[in-house]
């Protein structure tokens, strides 16, 4: 998942504020939508208190790590979904949290069924949509326009001959892609051990070609 892309999106949706302020619900916040907790250094400090860029960065990295873990809890197959869907789910998780997003039953069902237009419809049919309409509409439009590379998602039975590792999965960008060759050395099959993305391609060997 492209975390840099997610950060840039959240900077637009949440803003980046280098001081303590109150959000639209009146809760003290700073940085990229970080709600101040009683475990934070900033807890109890007044609105307007400056917060350094390094502190904002450190807190955001911690927040986003929690968000991704929560996405994996709600969607055990999170990394097998299209990148755009991962981005949308993570954005909503950052905004809503696990408890609230877990209540989007219709949205989750549609996403699990890969019915992106129905997922967008369910997103719009929510209190969240009415509360943060501009942001929610941007995400809903992105959801209904999701396209999926069906070839990249093709799951096949992979032989276990001549296993080797190559550098990067084209789906999740993790360096965890196993490559397999059949006995006749005419077909290469691959499956990522990180996201389960799989497929295959054939090799045309000439008379002088060797493996």
Secondary structure, 3 states (H helix, E strand, C coil): CCHHHHHHHHHHHHCCEEEEEECCCCCEEEECCEECCCCCCCCCCCCCCECCHHHHHHHHHHHHHHHHHHHHHHCCCHHHCCHHHHHHHHHHHHHHCHHHHCCCHHHHHHHHCCCHHHHHHHHHCCHHHHHCHHHHHHHHHHHHCCCCCHHHHCCCCCCCCCCEEECCCCCCCCCCEEEEECCCCCEEEEEECCCCCEEEEECCCCCCCCC
